[in-house]
Amino acid sequence: MNNPIQGLIHITGEPDTGKTTLALSTGFAPAEICFFDDDLKTQAIAGMLAEQGTPFGAYFNLTKLSLGMREIDFHNLVLRLIEEQPKNKFKALVFDTWTRFENTFQPIVHKNPTRFREFYSPMGAIKGAEEWKASFDYEATIIDKLLEIAPLVILVTHLKEKSVGSAKTGQYIPDCKKPVIEKSRLRIWTRHNSASAAPIGLVLKRLAKVTTSAGIQVVNVLPRKIAPCTWERILEYWENPVGDRTALPDEMPNDFELSILDGALTADQKDILHINRVDADKPQEVVAVRPPSMSLENLMEKYGAEKVMDGVVNLLAGTMPESPEQLALIADYLEQTK
């Protein structure tokens, strides 16, 4: 199978839906793949390939290599392994799962802040937000290093439950941060498929193909739903892109799948959120019971730096943060400091 697709690909989805299988079955031989393995259950795959005499070109069992390590040491271990790999030696690089390594970028920036920025705000909470932004920029540079090792890089992550404020919604989102979302060329969410062993693939970020038959044209390759989702099927679409045609019946997501793709809550999820929220039907009362002088540091501690800074930006832009309580607290803080 000739696979011409290059760039960063993110695969996420429900447990036991074949995320790792999809990541590894790109058509390249094991010897052409560099595999960073941070998921215990995938060790068996490497073992079977080695027994058959067809091992991965490079294989790193990060779970064993990092035994007893804290986040900074783990980061330095993985970074060293990345930097030791020759450029363009492999056809594909798979990192399964990416989340634990991704969670080390902010601690690295926090420990060595001047390595990433010359100036920070003297206000601790604002500095925390600046460190998060620096960690995102740093993560992007590491992703670029991976793309120097192989032209096709696939990052695999699990899901995490989404919260609005402090209330659980019953909805799940990919367990990754902004750089993966923004830098990926293709993002796929796998679901169980009753009609096939291969999963259903919901396309969170669609693959584009550039043609020059009539100047530079960007053509959409994939529909929003691929069933079954295999590399063979993806490459069929690559040769015959969807473009602007009407979706076929098996390419159309159902209501629940649309809620995943669009980030909207289903009716059931709205009910869960309503149950979990305190006085959710009386948001105006939140203002009355909020702490009268909540500092930005307190807000950061309560919601996390990234969410609070997004809330401030949204408030100034005239758009509503996710939580009425969050809006009230941020508005209170801005009122005190104006």
C-alpha positions in Angstrom: 0.0 0.0 0.0 1.6 3.3 -1.2 0.8 6.0 1.4 1.5 9.5 0.1 0.0 11.3 3.1 2.4 13.3 5.3 2.2 15.6 8.2 0.8 15.4 11.8 -2.2 13.1 12.4 -4.1 12.9 15.7 -6.1 9.7 16.5 -8.3 9.7 19.6 -11.5 7.9 20.6 -13.3 5.4 22.7 -11.5 2.6 24.5 -10.8 -0.6 22.5 -11.8 0.8 19.2 -8.5 0.2 17.4 -6.7 3.5 17.8 -3.3 1.9 17.9 -4.1 -0.5 15.1 -5.2 2.4 12.9 -2.0 4.3 13.8 0.3 1.4 12.9 -1.5 0.1 9.8 -0.4 3.0 7.5 1.0 0.6 4.9 4.6 0.9 6.0 6.7 -2.0 7.0 7.6 -2.3 10.8 11.2 -1.5 9.9 10.0 1.8 8.5 8.2 2.8 11.7 9.6 4.5 14.8 7.3 3.7 17.8 7.3 5.6 21.1 5.2 3.3 23.2 3.7 4.8 26.4 0.7 2.4 26.6 1.2 -0.9 28.4 -1.1 -2.9 26.2 0.8 -2.1 23.0 4.0 -3.9 24.2 2.5 -7.1 22.9 2.4 -5.8 19.4 6.2 -5.0 19.5 6.9 -8.5 21.0 5.0 -10.3 18.3 6.7 -8.4 15.5 10.1 -9.1 17.1 9.3 -12.9 17.3 8.4 -12.9 13.6 11.7 -11.3 12.7 10.1 -8.1 11.6 10.7 -5.6 14.5 10.0 -1.9 14.4 12.8 0.2 13.0 13.0 1.8 16.5 10.9 0.9 19.5 10.9 2.6 22.9 9.0 1.2 25.8 8.5 4.5 27.7 6.7 2.8 30.6 9.7 0.6 31.5 12.3 3.3 30.6 10.7 5.9 32.9 10.0 3.6 35.9 10.2 5.8 39.0 10.8 9.0 37.1 9.1 12.3 37.8 7.8 14.6 35.1 11.0 16.6 34.4 13.2 13.4 34.2 10.6 11.8 32.0 10.6 14.8 29.7 14.4 14.8 29.4 14.4 11.0 28.7 11.9 11.3 25.8 13.6 14.5 24.5 17.0 12.7 24.4 15.5 9.7 22.5 13.9 12.1 20.0 17.1 13.9 19.4 19.1 10.7 19.0 17.0 9.6 16.0 18.5 10.3 12.6 16.5 12.7 10.4 14.3 11.2 7.7 15.3 7.6 8.6 11.7 6.4 9.0 8.5 6.6 6.9 6.2 7.0 10.0 6.5 7.8 13.7 3.8 6.8 16.1 3.6 8.1 19.7 1.0 6.2 21.7 -0.1 7.8 23.9 1.1 11.4 23.7 -0.7 12.7 26.8 1.9 11.9 29.6 4.7 13.5 27.6 2.6 16.4 26.6 1.8 17.1 30.3 5.5 17.7 30.9 5.9 20.8 28.7 4.4 23.2 31.2 6.5 22.0 34.2 9.6 22.3 32.0 8.7 25.9 31.2 7.9 26.6 34.8 11.2 25.3 36.0 13.2 27.2 33.3 11.1 30.2 32.5 13.8 32.4 31.0 14.8 29.7 28.6 11.5 30.4 26.7 10.7 34.1 27.4 12.9 37.0 28.3 10.1 38.9 30.1 7.2 37.8 32.2 4.5 39.7 34.0 5.4 40.5 37.7 1.9 39.3 38.6 2.1 35.6 39.5 -1.2 34.6 37.9 -0.5 36.4 34.6 3.0 34.9 34.6 1.3 31.5 35.0 -0.7 32.1 31.9 2.3 33.3 30.0 4.1 30.0 31.0 1.2 28.0 29.6 1.4 29.9 26.3 5.2 29.3 26.2 4.6 25.6 26.8 2.3 25.5 23.8 5.0 27.1 21.6 7.5 24.7 23.0 5.3 21.7 22.3 5.0 22.9 18.7 8.8 22.9 18.3 9.0 19.3 19.6 6.3 18.2 17.2 8.4 19.8 14.4 11.4 17.6 15.7 9.2 14.5 15.3 8.4 15.5 11.7 12.1 15.7 11.0 12.4 12.0 12.0 9.6 10.9 9.8 7.3 12.8 7.3 4.2 11.1 8.8 3.7 11.5 12.6 0.7 10.0 14.4 -0.1 11.0 17.9 -2.6 8.8 19.8 -4.6 10.0 22.9 -7.5 8.8 25.0 -10.5 10.8 26.0 -11.3 12.8 29.1 -14.6 14.0 30.5 -15.6 17.6 29.8 -16.6 19.9 32.6 -18.4 23.2 32.5 -17.1 25.1 35.5 -16.9 22.4 38.1 -19.8 20.3 36.8 -19.4 17.2 34.7 -21.4 17.2 31.4 -21.3 13.5 30.5 -19.5 14.5 27.3 -16.0 13.4 26.4 -13.3 15.3 24.6 -9.8 14.4 23.4 -7.1 14.4 26.1 -4.8 16.7 24.3 -3.8 20.4 24.3 -4.0 23.2 21.7 -0.8 22.5 19.8 -2.1 19.0 18.7 -5.5 20.5 17.7 -4.0 23.4 15.8 -1.0 21.7 14.1 -2.7 18.4 13.0 -3.4 17.9 9.4 -6.0 15.3 10.1 -7.8 14.3 13.4 -9.9 11.2 13.7 -12.2 10.1 16.6 -12.7 6.3 16.5 -16.0 4.6 17.6 -17.1 1.0 17.9 -18.5 -0.3 14.6 -21.2 -3.0 14.8 -20.7 -3.8 11.2 -17.0 -4.3 11.1 -13.9 -5.0 13.2 -12.5 -1.7 11.9 -13.8 1.3 13.8 -16.1 4.1 12.6 -14.0 7.2 12.1 -15.4 10.7 12.9 -13.2 13.3 11.2 -12.6 16.1 13.7 -10.3 17.9 11.3 -10.5 17.0 7.6 -7.6 16.3 5.4 -7.0 18.6 2.5 -5.3 18.0 -0.8 -3.7 20.7 -3.0 -4.0 20.5 -6.8 -2.6 22.9 -9.4 -4.8 21.9 -12.4 -6.3 25.4 -12.4 -4.0 27.4 -10.2 -3.7 26.4 -6.6 -6.8 24.7 -5.4 -7.4 23.1 -2.0 -9.7 20.1 -2.1 -11.4 18.4 0.9 -10.5 14.7 0.8 -12.7 13.1 3.5 -16.3 13.1 4.6 -17.1 13.8 8.3 -17.6 10.1 8.8 -15.6 7.1 7.5 -17.1 3.6 8.0 -15.1 1.5 8.3 -12.2 3.7 9.0 -9.0 2.1 7.6 -6.0 3.4 5.8 -7.2 1.6 2.7 -10.4 3.6 2.8 -8.7 6.9 3.6 -6.4 6.4 0.6 -9.4 5.6 -1.6 -10.7 9.0 -0.7 -7.3 10.5 -1.3 -7.5 9.3 -4.9 -11.2 10.3 -5.2 -11.7 13.2 -2.9 -15.1 14.1 -1.5 -14.7 17.7 -2.5 -18.0 19.6 -2.4 -20.3 16.6 -3.3 -23.2 15.6 -1.2 -22.4 13.1 1.5 -23.5 9.5 1.0 -25.8 7.9 3.6 -22.9 6.0 5.3 -20.9 9.2 5.4 -23.4 11.1 7.4 -23.0 11.2 11.2 -26.0 10.5 13.4 -27.1 13.0 16.1 -24.7 11.7 18.7 -21.8 11.7 16.3 -22.6 15.3 15.3 -22.5 16.3 19.0 -18.9 14.9 19.0 -17.9 16.7 15.8 -19.6 20.0 16.7 -18.8 20.0 20.4 -22.5 20.5 21.3 -24.2 18.7 24.1 -27.0 16.2 23.4 -30.2 16.4 25.3 -29.1 13.7 27.7 -25.8 15.5 28.3 -27.7 18.7 29.0 -29.7 16.8 31.6 -26.5 15.5 33.2 -25.1 19.0 33.3 -28.3 20.4 34.8 -28.2 17.8 37.6 -24.5 18.4 38.3 -24.7 22.1 38.4 -25.7 23.9 41.6 -28.7 26.2 40.9 -28.1 25.9 37.2 -31.5 27.4 36.5 -30.7 30.5 38.5 -27.5 31.9 37.2 -28.3 35.4 38.5 -28.0 34.1 42.1 -24.4 33.1 41.4 -23.3 36.7 41.4 -24.9 37.3 44.8 -23.1 34.3 46.5 -19.7 34.7 44.8 -16.7 35.8 46.9 -16.8 39.6 47.0 -13.1 40.1 46.2 -11.8 37.1 44.2 -8.2 37.8 43.1 -6.9 36.6 39.7 -4.6 34.2 41.6 -7.6 32.6 43.2 -9.3 32.4 39.8 -6.3 30.7 38.3 -6.2 28.2 41.2 -9.9 27.5 40.9 -10.2 27.2 37.1 -6.6 26.9 35.8 -4.7 29.6 34.0 -5.6 28.7 30.5 -9.4 28.7 31.1 -9.3 32.0 33.1 -7.3 33.8 30.5 -9.6 32.5 27.8 -12.5 33.8 29.9 -11.0 37.2 30.2 -10.5 37.4 26.5 -14.0 36.2 25.8 -15.5 38.7 28.3 -13.6 41.6 26.7 -14.7 40.4 23.3 -18.3 40.3 24.4 -18.8 36.6 24.3 -19.9 34.4 27.2 -17.5 32.1 29.1 -18.7 28.6 29.6 -19.8 29.0 33.2 -22.0 31.9 34.6 -20.0 31.6 37.8 -16.8 32.0 35.9 -18.2 35.1 34.1 -19.3 36.6 37.4 -15.9 36.0 39.0 -14.0 37.4 36.1 -16.4 40.4 35.8 -15.9 41.0 39.6 -12.2 40.9 39.2 -12.2 43.3 36.3 -14.5 45.7 38.1 -12.1 45.8 41.1 -9.0 46.4 38.9 -10.4 48.8 36.3 
